Amino acid sequence: MTTTAPTVALSGGATMPRLGLGTWPMDDAESERVVAEAVEAGYRLFDTAENYRNERGVGRGVKASGAAREDLFVTTKFNKRWHGVAEAAEACERSLDLMGLDYLDLLLIHWPNPDQDRYVDAWKGMIRLREQGRVKAIGTSNFKPSHLERLIAETGVAPEVNQIQLSPLTTRGEARAFHAEHGIVTESWSPLGGDGVDALREPVVAELAERYGRTPGQVVLRWHMELGLVTVPKSSNSERLRENLDVFDFSLDEADVAALSALDRGEGAAADSDKFGH
Ligand SMILES: NC(=O)c1ccc[n+]([C@@H]2O[C@H](COP(=O)([O-])OP(=O)(O)OC[C@H]3O[C@@H](n4cnc5c(N)ncnc54)[C@H](OP(=O)(O)O)[C@@H]3O)[C@@H](O)[C@H]2O)c1
């Protein structure tokens, strides 16, 4: 039987799978192949971005899968040059064109780039895109509570999702609490610790994997599920692709969730979006 992830209701009315496929750093050819394979394996959520330069491949993979469009949930993000009302609309159209789609499920402002100070205008553009039906849901990525506060104060509209760097090594407690208070779903990027899969190398992860009879990757992804997060692990490997989705038939004890959370290295271990962004 194919596993599909459970879903979460977003504040704007859309329904988002809790676990999907990250596509960075796949190129067009790889993302086309892996997205089609992932749909077959049960994935319904796909995460891409203008910056990954693979939107065309992701779109082709979606088409090649033969799945009904309404059964899939496609997210993309745009770079700082599109921070403006008209610019956000153009970014959306460019992504739709590249992917060969007629709507997006979720569009994110990729980084706040506070130096440029135009993310509120980008957000106003996003609100309009949702009203026009070009996107079903709108959100942000790498926004700190201070950036989110400004969006809410100046537009009265909170993002539906904020995608941030989050794993047992960077648990982002303050951000998660702010999101919960404002009805914002937290989505984890680099859920396994990123390219070096740093979170999987921790002895406690190995110990739990052994005890639960699961792989280190499954233990860490289950931790994301226990915290109520949405996440998008990346794998281009057939076996790991299936392994990562197979986390819905077991749960971690509270003490084990806490033991993983105790690996947190603090905010300083996460990328600082006041200093970095594209
Ligand atoms: N919003 C942002 O600014 C931002 C930034 C970074 C990433 N993202 C998104 O988040 C997604 C995930 O983040 P990420 O790719 O940085 O890191 P990740 O998903 O934490 O880790 C990916 C790495 O883990 C390996 N891997 C996957 N499953 C595994 C398993 N079960 N056991 C052992 N190794 C495993 C992958 O290799 P194989 O492919 O060989 O399996 C890859 O090297 C990205 O693809 C992207 O869509 C967003």
The ligand as a Tripos MOL2 file, in Angstrom:
@<TRIPOS>MOLECULE
LIG
   48    52     1     0     0
SMALL
NO_CHARGES

@<TRIPOS>ATOM
      1 N1         13.8090   28.0790    2.3600 N.am      1 LIG1
      2 C1         15.0980   27.9510    2.3410 C.2       1 LIG1
      3 O1         15.8590   28.9290    2.4510 O.2       1 LIG1
      4 C2         15.6860   26.5860    2.1640 C.ar      1 LIG1
      5 C3         17.0560   26.3730    2.3790 C.ar      1 LIG1
      6 C4         17.5590   25.0770    2.2130 C.ar      1 LIG1
      7 C5         16.7050   24.0400    1.8340 C.ar      1 LIG1
      8 N2         15.3770   24.2940    1.5990 N.ar      1 LIG1
      9 C6         14.4360   23.2050    1.1800 C.3       1 LIG1
     10 O2         14.4910   22.1720    2.1390 O.3       1 LIG1
     11 C7         14.8000   20.9390    1.5010 C.3       1 LIG1
     12 C8         15.5280   20.0110    2.4450 C.3       1 LIG1
     13 O3         16.6820   20.6090    2.9650 O.3       1 LIG1
     14 P1         18.1690   20.1130    2.5850 P.3       1 LIG1
     15 O4         18.1530   19.4860    1.2510 O.co2     1 LIG1
     16 O5         19.0590   21.2890    2.8270 O.co2     1 LIG1
     17 O6         18.5340   19.0820    3.7310 O.3       1 LIG1
     18 P2         17.9660   17.7010    4.3140 P.3       1 LIG1
     19 O7         16.6910   17.3340    3.6580 O.co2     1 LIG1
     20 O8         18.0260   17.8470    5.7860 O.co2     1 LIG1
     21 O9         19.1120   16.6890    3.9060 O.3       1 LIG1
     22 C9         19.3380   16.3090    2.5760 C.3       1 LIG1
     23 C10        20.5440   15.3700    2.5670 C.3       1 LIG1
     24 O10        20.2460   14.2040    3.3230 O.3       1 LIG1
     25 C11        20.4240   13.0330    2.5320 C.3       1 LIG1
     26 N3         19.3550   12.1290    2.9780 N.ar      1 LIG1
     27 C12        18.0340   12.2010    2.6970 C.ar      1 LIG1
     28 N4         17.3350   11.2690    3.3450 N.ar      1 LIG1
     29 C13        18.2320   10.5690    4.0760 C.ar      1 LIG1
     30 C14        18.1190    9.4700    4.9590 C.ar      1 LIG1
     31 N5         16.9420    8.8960    5.2210 N.pl3     1 LIG1
     32 N6         19.2660    8.9770    5.5290 N.ar      1 LIG1
     33 C15        20.4720    9.5400    5.2570 C.ar      1 LIG1
     34 N7         20.6290   10.5910    4.4430 N.ar      1 LIG1
     35 C16        19.5150   11.1030    3.8530 C.ar      1 LIG1
     36 C17        20.3180   13.4930    1.1010 C.3       1 LIG1
     37 O11        21.0820   12.6960    0.2460 O.3       1 LIG1
     38 P3         20.4040   11.7390   -0.8990 P.3       1 LIG1
     39 O12        19.7130   12.6440   -1.8780 O.co2     1 LIG1
     40 O13        21.5870   11.0470   -1.4770 O.co2     1 LIG1
     41 O14        19.4680   10.8080   -0.1700 O.co2     1 LIG1
     42 C18        20.9030   14.9090    1.2000 C.3       1 LIG1
     43 O15        22.3200   14.8660    1.1300 O.3       1 LIG1
     44 C19        15.6200   21.3860    0.2690 C.3       1 LIG1
     45 O16        15.7140   20.3770   -0.6910 O.3       1 LIG1
     46 C20        14.8200   22.5820   -0.1610 C.3       1 LIG1
     47 O17        13.6660   22.1840   -0.8810 O.3       1 LIG1
     48 C21        14.8600   25.5420    1.7810 C.ar      1 LIG1
@<TRIPOS>BOND
     1     1     2 1
     2     2     3 2
     3     2     4 1
     4     4     5 ar
     5     4    48 ar
     6     5     6 ar
     7     6     7 ar
     8     7     8 ar
     9     8     9 1
    10     8    48 ar
    11     9    10 1
    12     9    46 1
    13    10    11 1
    14    11    12 1
    15    11    44 1
    16    12    13 1
    17    13    14 1
    18    14    15 2
    19    14    16 1
    20    14    17 1
    21    17    18 1
    22    18    19 2
    23    18    20 1
    24    18    21 1
    25    21    22 1
    26    22    23 1
    27    23    24 1
    28    23    42 1
    29    24    25 1
    30    25    26 1
    31    25    36 1
    32    26    27 ar
    33    26    35 ar
    34    27    28 ar
    35    28    29 ar
    36    29    30 ar
    37    29    35 ar
    38    30    31 1
    39    30    32 ar
    40    32    33 ar
    41    33    34 ar
    42    34    35 ar
    43    36    37 1
    44    36    42 1
    45    37    38 1
    46    38    39 2
    47    38    40 1
    48    38    41 1
    49    42    43 1
    50    44    45 1
    51    44    46 1
    52    46    47 1
@<TRIPOS>SUBSTRUCTURE
     1 LIG1         1 GROUP 0 **** ****
